Amino acid sequence: MHGSLASCESLATALTGGIGDASRASMLLCPPPVYLQAVGHRLAGSPIRLGAQNLAKFTDSGAYTGEVSGRMLKDLGCDHVIVGHSERRALFGEDDETVAGKFKAARGQGIVPILCVGELLEDREAGRTEDVVGRQVDSVLSLVGVDAFANAVVAYEPVWAIGTGHTATPQQAQDVHAFIRGLIARQSDIIAGDLRILYGGSVKGSNARELLAMDDIDGGLVGGASLDARDFLAIFEAAAA
């Protein structure tokens, strides 16, 4: 929940002008929902994709005041949507069942879901990282099956490393990414091999190259650094390299 109409349009314009040869990596912008249409207009003709930060669990329409359906997002040109972000889980009470339902709703509209998973500091310190992340992934697998992960995206967010002063090392991040890929590989080696797994723990231009050099880290789910075009483009360049 950052920015204004002017700042979102300005950011989109700066990114379209600075991305250069985008064939080396992919960029996706997920602005607040009220600015989706305006940002989409600024991205028109560029290789940058448009996504949303959230969607309703319901696939079509109905008396759900305040919700935004996948069909509405599709109508605005979104081809990706974030589901289960750590802030949605922590601040708005979205449980694993709700997140799985949103994943299914996105797939039902032909929108690529970006499934966020991750553990709290107390989980990390108690050695429960794999239990928590495994439960979050398995809840989606149980509802929609492994085939729904073809062309989907998973983002690992160590909640303990976001704005807390704690930092995940590239190896710590890699270990969890490998674990996630292994969960999918139990049911399909092909889907697991093609799955994009993003890292979402305070990615910045200064640490992106080291993180993205890890074998199973395929990109970044970028928070604060995405609000500054120069910082965001530095992460893009690290991905491209």
C-alpha positions as a Markdown table, in Angstrom:
| # | Residue | x | y | z |
|---|---|---|---|---|
| 1 | Met | 0.0 | 0.0 | 0.0 |
| 2 | His | 2.6 | 2.5 | -1.3 |
| 3 | Gly | 2.6 | 5.4 | -3.7 |
| 4 | Ser | 0.1 | 7.6 | -5.5 |
| 5 | Leu | -1.2 | 7.7 | -9.1 |
| 6 | Ala | 1.6 | 10.0 | -10.1 |
| 7 | Ser | 4.4 | 8.0 | -8.4 |
| 8 | Cys | 3.1 | 4.7 | -9.8 |
| 9 | Glu | 2.9 | 6.1 | -13.3 |
| 10 | Ser | 6.4 | 7.7 | -12.9 |
| 11 | Leu | 7.9 | 4.4 | -11.7 |
| 12 | Ala | 6.4 | 2.4 | -14.6 |
| 13 | Thr | 7.7 | 5.0 | -17.1 |
| 14 | Ala | 11.2 | 4.9 | -15.7 |
| 15 | Leu | 11.3 | 1.1 | -15.7 |
| 16 | Thr | 10.0 | 0.8 | -19.3 |
| 17 | Gly | 12.7 | 3.3 | -20.3 |
| 18 | Gly | 15.5 | 1.5 | -18.4 |
| 19 | Ile | 14.9 | -2.1 | -18.9 |
| 20 | Gly | 16.7 | -2.4 | -22.2 |
| 21 | Asp | 17.0 | -5.9 | -23.7 |
| 22 | Ala | 14.4 | -7.7 | -21.5 |
| 23 | Ser | 15.0 | -11.0 | -23.2 |
| 24 | Arg | 17.6 | -11.8 | -20.6 |
| 25 | Ala | 15.2 | -11.8 | -17.7 |
| 26 | Ser | 11.5 | -11.0 | -16.9 |
| 27 | Met | 10.1 | -8.1 | -15.0 |
| 28 | Leu | 6.6 | -8.0 | -13.4 |
| 29 | Leu | 5.0 | -5.1 | -11.7 |
| 30 | Cys | 2.2 | -5.6 | -9.1 |
| 31 | Pro | 0.9 | -2.1 | -8.1 |
| 32 | Pro | -2.0 | -1.5 | -5.7 |
| 33 | Pro | -5.3 | -2.5 | -7.3 |
| 34 | Val | -6.6 | 1.1 | -7.8 |
| 35 | Tyr | -3.6 | 1.8 | -10.0 |
| 36 | Leu | -3.6 | -1.3 | -12.1 |
| 37 | Gln | -5.3 | 0.3 | -15.1 |
| 38 | Ala | -3.1 | 3.3 | -15.1 |
| 39 | Val | 0.1 | 1.3 | -14.7 |
| 40 | Gly | -1.1 | -1.1 | -17.4 |
| 41 | His | -1.4 | 1.8 | -19.8 |
| 42 | Arg | 2.2 | 2.9 | -19.1 |
| 43 | Leu | 3.4 | -0.6 | -19.7 |
| 44 | Ala | 1.6 | -1.0 | -23.0 |
| 45 | Gly | 4.1 | -2.1 | -25.7 |
| 46 | Ser | 6.8 | -2.9 | -23.2 |
| 47 | Pro | 8.0 | -6.4 | -22.2 |
| 48 | Ile | 7.1 | -5.7 | -18.5 |
| 49 | Arg | 4.2 | -7.7 | -17.3 |
| 50 | Leu | 1.3 | -6.6 | -15.1 |
| 51 | Gly | 0.2 | -8.4 | -11.9 |
| 52 | Ala | -1.9 | -7.9 | -8.9 |
| 53 | Gln | -1.1 | -8.2 | -5.2 |
| 54 | Asn | -4.2 | -10.2 | -4.2 |
| 55 | Leu | -7.5 | -11.6 | -5.5 |
| 56 | Ala | -10.7 | -13.0 | -4.1 |
| 57 | Lys | -11.0 | -16.7 | -3.4 |
| 58 | Phe | -14.2 | -16.6 | -5.5 |
| 59 | Thr | -13.6 | -17.3 | -9.2 |
| 60 | Asp | -16.5 | -15.2 | -10.7 |
| 61 | Ser | -18.6 | -12.6 | -9.1 |
| 62 | Gly | -21.1 | -12.1 | -6.4 |
| 63 | Ala | -22.1 | -10.2 | -3.2 |
| 64 | Tyr | -18.5 | -9.9 | -1.8 |
| 65 | Thr | -18.2 | -6.2 | -1.1 |
| 66 | Gly | -14.6 | -5.0 | -1.2 |
| 67 | Glu | -13.2 | -8.1 | -3.0 |
| 68 | Val | -11.6 | -8.2 | -6.5 |
| 69 | Ser | -12.1 | -11.3 | -8.6 |
| 70 | Gly | -9.7 | -13.0 | -10.9 |
| 71 | Arg | -12.0 | -12.2 | -13.8 |
| 72 | Met | -11.8 | -8.5 | -13.0 |
| 73 | Leu | -8.0 | -8.7 | -12.8 |
| 74 | Lys | -7.9 | -10.5 | -16.1 |
| 75 | Asp | -10.1 | -7.8 | -17.6 |
| 76 | Leu | -7.5 | -5.2 | -16.6 |
| 77 | Gly | -4.7 | -7.1 | -18.3 |
| 78 | Cys | -3.2 | -8.8 | -15.3 |
| 79 | Asp | -1.5 | -12.2 | -16.1 |
| 80 | His | 0.0 | -12.8 | -12.7 |
| 81 | Val | -1.3 | -12.4 | -9.1 |
| 82 | Ile | 0.4 | -12.8 | -5.7 |
| 83 | Val | -1.4 | -15.2 | -3.3 |
| 84 | Gly | -0.6 | -15.9 | 0.3 |
| 85 | His | 1.9 | -13.0 | 0.8 |
| 86 | Ser | 3.2 | -13.1 | 4.4 |
| 87 | Glu | 1.4 | -9.8 | 5.2 |
| 88 | Arg | -1.9 | -11.3 | 4.0 |
| 89 | Arg | -1.3 | -14.3 | 6.2 |
| 90 | Ala | -0.2 | -12.3 | 9.3 |
| 91 | Leu | -2.3 | -9.2 | 9.2 |
| 92 | Phe | -5.5 | -10.4 | 7.5 |
| 93 | Gly | -5.7 | -14.0 | 8.8 |
| 94 | Glu | -5.4 | -15.8 | 5.5 |
| 95 | Asp | -4.9 | -19.5 | 6.4 |
| 96 | Asp | -3.5 | -22.2 | 4.2 |
| 97 | Glu | -7.0 | -23.2 | 3.0 |
| 98 | Thr | -7.8 | -19.7 | 1.9 |
| 99 | Val | -4.5 | -19.3 | 0.1 |
| 100 | Ala | -5.0 | -22.6 | -1.7 |
| 101 | Gly | -8.5 | -21.4 | -2.8 |
| 102 | Lys | -7.0 | -18.2 | -4.2 |
| 103 | Phe | -4.4 | -20.2 | -6.1 |
| 104 | Lys | -7.2 | -22.3 | -7.6 |
| 105 | Ala | -9.2 | -19.1 | -8.4 |
| 106 | Ala | -6.2 | -17.6 | -10.3 |
| 107 | Arg | -5.7 | -20.8 | -12.3 |
| 108 | Gly | -9.4 | -20.9 | -13.1 |
| 109 | Gln | -9.1 | -17.5 | -14.8 |
| 110 | Gly | -5.8 | -18.3 | -16.6 |
| 111 | Ile | -3.8 | -16.1 | -14.3 |
| 112 | Val | -0.4 | -17.2 | -13.1 |
| 113 | Pro | -0.4 | -17.5 | -9.3 |
| 114 | Ile | 2.7 | -16.5 | -7.3 |
| 115 | Leu | 2.4 | -18.6 | -4.2 |
| 116 | Cys | 4.1 | -17.1 | -1.2 |
| 117 | Val | 5.4 | -19.4 | 1.6 |
| 118 | Gly | 7.7 | -18.8 | 4.5 |
| 119 | Glu | 8.4 | -19.2 | 8.2 |
| 120 | Leu | 8.4 | -16.9 | 11.2 |
| 121 | Leu | 11.5 | -16.3 | 13.3 |
| 122 | Glu | 10.3 | -18.7 | 16.1 |
| 123 | Asp | 9.8 | -21.4 | 13.4 |
| 124 | Arg | 13.3 | -20.9 | 12.1 |
| 125 | Glu | 14.9 | -20.9 | 15.6 |
| 126 | Ala | 12.9 | -24.1 | 16.5 |
| 127 | Gly | 14.0 | -25.9 | 13.4 |
| 128 | Arg | 10.5 | -25.9 | 11.9 |
| 129 | Thr | 11.2 | -24.2 | 8.6 |
| 130 | Glu | 10.6 | -27.3 | 6.5 |
| 131 | Asp | 7.5 | -28.3 | 8.5 |
| 132 | Val | 5.9 | -24.8 | 7.9 |
| 133 | Val | 6.9 | -24.4 | 4.3 |
| 134 | Gly | 6.0 | -28.0 | 3.5 |
| 135 | Arg | 2.6 | -27.6 | 5.0 |
| 136 | Gln | 1.9 | -24.4 | 3.0 |
| 137 | Val | 2.9 | -26.0 | -0.3 |
| 138 | Asp | 1.1 | -29.3 | 0.5 |
| 139 | Ser | -2.2 | -27.4 | 1.1 |
| 140 | Val | -2.1 | -26.2 | -2.4 |
| 141 | Leu | -1.0 | -29.5 | -3.9 |
| 142 | Ser | -3.8 | -31.3 | -2.0 |
| 143 | Leu | -6.4 | -28.9 | -3.5 |
| 144 | Val | -5.3 | -28.5 | -7.1 |
| 145 | Gly | -2.7 | -31.2 | -7.8 |
| 146 | Val | 0.9 | -30.9 | -9.1 |
| 147 | Asp | -0.2 | -30.1 | -12.7 |
| 148 | Ala | -1.5 | -26.7 | -11.5 |
| 149 | Phe | 2.1 | -25.8 | -10.7 |
| 150 | Ala | 3.1 | -25.9 | -14.4 |
| 151 | Asn | 3.8 | -22.3 | -15.3 |
| 152 | Ala | 3.0 | -21.2 | -11.7 |
| 153 | Val | 5.5 | -19.4 | -9.5 |
| 154 | Val | 6.5 | -20.0 | -5.8 |
| 155 | Ala | 8.1 | -17.2 | -3.7 |
| 156 | Tyr | 10.0 | -18.0 | -0.5 |
| 157 | Glu | 9.6 | -15.3 | 2.0 |
| 158 | Pro | 11.5 | -15.9 | 5.3 |
| 159 | Val | 9.3 | -13.6 | 7.4 |
| 160 | Trp | 12.1 | -13.3 | 10.0 |
| 161 | Ala | 14.4 | -11.7 | 7.4 |
| 162 | Ile | 12.0 | -8.9 | 6.2 |
| 163 | Gly | 12.5 | -5.6 | 7.9 |
| 164 | Thr | 13.7 | -7.2 | 11.2 |
| 165 | Gly | 17.5 | -6.6 | 11.1 |
| 166 | His | 18.0 | -10.4 | 10.6 |
| 167 | Thr | 19.4 | -11.5 | 7.3 |
| 168 | Ala | 19.1 | -14.8 | 5.5 |
| 169 | Thr | 22.4 | -15.9 | 3.9 |
| 170 | Pro | 22.3 | -16.9 | 0.2 |
| 171 | Gln | 22.9 | -20.5 | 1.4 |
| 172 | Gln | 20.0 | -20.4 | 3.8 |
| 173 | Ala | 17.8 | -19.2 | 1.0 |
| 174 | Gln | 19.1 | -21.8 | -1.4 |
| 175 | Asp | 18.5 | -24.6 | 1.1 |
| 176 | Val | 14.8 | -23.7 | 1.4 |
| 177 | His | 14.4 | -23.2 | -2.4 |
| 178 | Ala | 15.9 | -26.7 | -3.0 |
| 179 | Phe | 13.5 | -28.1 | -0.4 |
| 180 | Ile | 10.5 | -26.5 | -2.2 |
| 181 | Arg | 11.6 | -27.8 | -5.6 |
| 182 | Gly | 12.1 | -31.3 | -4.0 |
| 183 | Leu | 8.5 | -31.2 | -2.7 |
| 184 | Ile | 7.2 | -30.7 | -6.3 |
| 185 | Ala | 9.7 | -33.2 | -7.7 |
| 186 | Arg | 8.1 | -36.0 | -5.6 |
| 187 | Gln | 5.2 | -35.7 | -7.9 |
| 188 | Ser | 6.7 | -34.4 | -11.1 |
| 189 | Asp | 10.4 | -34.0 | -12.0 |
| 190 | Ile | 9.5 | -32.1 | -15.1 |
| 191 | Ile | 7.2 | -29.5 | -13.4 |
| 192 | Ala | 9.8 | -29.1 | -10.6 |
| 193 | Gly | 12.6 | -28.5 | -13.0 |
| 194 | Asp | 10.6 | -25.8 | -14.8 |
| 195 | Leu | 9.2 | -24.1 | -11.7 |
| 196 | Arg | 10.3 | -20.6 | -11.0 |
| 197 | Ile | 11.1 | -20.1 | -7.3 |
| 198 | Leu | 11.6 | -16.5 | -6.3 |
| 199 | Tyr | 13.3 | -15.2 | -3.1 |
| 200 | Gly | 11.5 | -12.6 | -1.1 |
| 201 | Gly | 13.6 | -11.7 | 1.9 |
| 202 | Ser | 14.7 | -8.0 | 1.5 |
| 203 | Val | 16.2 | -8.3 | -2.0 |
| 204 | Lys | 18.2 | -5.2 | -2.9 |
| 205 | Gly | 20.6 | -4.2 | -5.6 |
| 206 | Ser | 23.5 | -4.8 | -3.2 |
| 207 | Asn | 22.7 | -8.4 | -2.5 |
| 208 | Ala | 20.8 | -9.5 | -5.6 |
| 209 | Arg | 23.7 | -10.9 | -7.6 |
| 210 | Glu | 24.9 | -13.1 | -4.7 |
| 211 | Leu | 21.4 | -14.4 | -4.1 |
| 212 | Leu | 20.5 | -15.0 | -7.7 |
| 213 | Ala | 23.7 | -17.0 | -8.3 |
| 214 | Met | 22.3 | -19.8 | -6.2 |
| 215 | Asp | 21.2 | -22.8 | -8.2 |
| 216 | Asp | 17.5 | -22.9 | -7.1 |
| 217 | Ile | 16.9 | -19.1 | -6.8 |
| 218 | Asp | 15.2 | -18.1 | -10.1 |
| 219 | Gly | 14.4 | -14.4 | -9.3 |
| 220 | Gly | 13.2 | -12.0 | -6.6 |
| 221 | Leu | 9.9 | -11.0 | -5.1 |
| 222 | Val | 11.0 | -7.4 | -4.4 |
| 223 | Gly | 9.4 | -5.2 | -1.8 |
| 224 | Gly | 10.8 | -1.8 | -0.8 |
| 225 | Ala | 13.6 | -1.8 | -3.4 |
| 226 | Ser | 10.9 | -1.9 | -6.1 |
| 227 | Leu | 9.7 | 1.5 | -5.2 |
| 228 | Asp | 12.9 | 3.1 | -6.6 |
| 229 | Ala | 13.5 | 2.6 | -10.3 |
| 230 | Arg | 17.3 | 2.7 | -9.9 |
| 231 | Asp | 17.3 | 0.0 | -7.2 |
| 232 | Phe | 14.8 | -2.2 | -9.0 |
| 233 | Leu | 16.7 | -2.0 | -12.3 |
| 234 | Ala | 19.9 | -3.0 | -10.4 |
| 235 | Ile | 18.1 | -6.1 | -9.3 |
| 236 | Phe | 16.9 | -6.7 | -12.8 |
| 237 | Glu | 20.5 | -6.4 | -14.1 |
| 238 | Ala | 21.6 | -9.0 | -11.5 |
| 239 | Ala | 18.9 | -11.4 | -12.7 |
| 240 | Ala | 19.9 | -10.8 | -16.3 |
| 241 | Ala | 23.5 | -11.6 | -15.5 |
